[in-house]
Amino acid sequence: MDLVDAYPIIVTDKLGACRDFYAKWFGLEVIFESSWFVYLARQGARPWSIAFMAPEHPSAPPGPEPFSGHGVCLELQTADATAEFQKLSAAGAPIRYALTDEPFGQRRFGLFDPAGLWIDVVEQIEPAAGFWDKYMIGPAN
């Protein structure tokens, strides 16, 4: 498969609020917008995108019910979680999990978007000594 893009579509009735949230806090640009669908993306060396679709539109593919806020998180990996936390906090972003160094090897903070999607902003750091030992299965055969 020669992908051009890959992105989640969050089914929600909060299209405008989600559009504004990702544009304001994460610098995404609106690439396409209609009354039932919004597609946002960040261009450049590390592009990423996300879309939001109204639940009642007839073009919806089979299966996606409105997002309930459970079972999914969006990981945004950054080189400097501290700088991103300071920038977003100073600007008033609705941070729900303060910047924390986790023993499993991430510096992270988090917040919910208007659709209820958890956004985990992470930086990979060195895990606590021995943290992963009890979770490892062993060498590949």
MOJOKA-V479983 format. One record per pair of residues at least 12 apart in sequence whose C-alpha atoms are under 6 Angstrom apart, sorted by the first residue. I is the first residue (numbers start at 1). J is the second residue. D is the distance in Angstrom with one decimal. If there is no record, write none. Layout:
i=I j=J d=D
i=I j=J d=D
This chain:
i=7 j=49 d=5.7
i=7 j=50 d=5.2
i=8 j=50 d=5.5
i=9 j=51 d=4.6
i=9 j=52 d=5.2
i=10 j=52 d=4.7
i=11 j=52 d=5.8
i=11 j=53 d=4.8
i=11 j=54 d=5.7
i=11 j=55 d=5.6
i=11 j=66 d=4.7
i=11 j=67 d=5.4
i=12 j=54 d=5.3
i=12 j=55 d=6.0
i=12 j=66 d=5.3
i=13 j=54 d=5.2
i=18 j=114 d=5.6
i=28 j=40 d=5.7
i=28 j=41 d=5.0
i=28 j=42 d=4.9
i=29 j=41 d=5.4
i=36 j=53 d=5.7
i=36 j=54 d=4.9
i=37 j=52 d=5.7
i=37 j=53 d=4.4
i=38 j=51 d=5.5
i=38 j=52 d=5.2
i=39 j=51 d=4.3
i=69 j=116 d=4.5
i=69 j=117 d=5.4
i=73 j=118 d=4.8
i=73 j=119 d=5.8
i=74 j=119 d=4.8
i=75 j=120 d=4.9
i=76 j=121 d=4.8
i=77 j=121 d=5.8
i=77 j=122 d=4.8
i=77 j=123 d=5.7
i=78 j=122 d=6.0
i=78 j=123 d=5.3
i=79 j=123 d=5.7
i=81 j=122 d=5.9
i=81 j=123 d=5.4
i=95 j=110 d=6.0
i=95 j=111 d=4.8
i=96 j=110 d=5.8
i=96 j=111 d=4.9
i=97 j=109 d=5.2
i=97 j=110 d=4.8
i=103 j=127 d=5.3
i=103 j=128 d=5.0
i=104 j=127 d=4.8
i=105 j=124 d=5.9
i=105 j=125 d=4.8
i=105 j=126 d=5.0
i=105 j=127 d=3.7
i=106 j=123 d=5.5
i=106 j=124 d=4.7
i=106 j=125 d=5.2
i=107 j=122 d=5.7
i=107 j=123 d=5.1
i=108 j=121 d=5.4
i=108 j=122 d=4.3
i=109 j=121 d=5.5
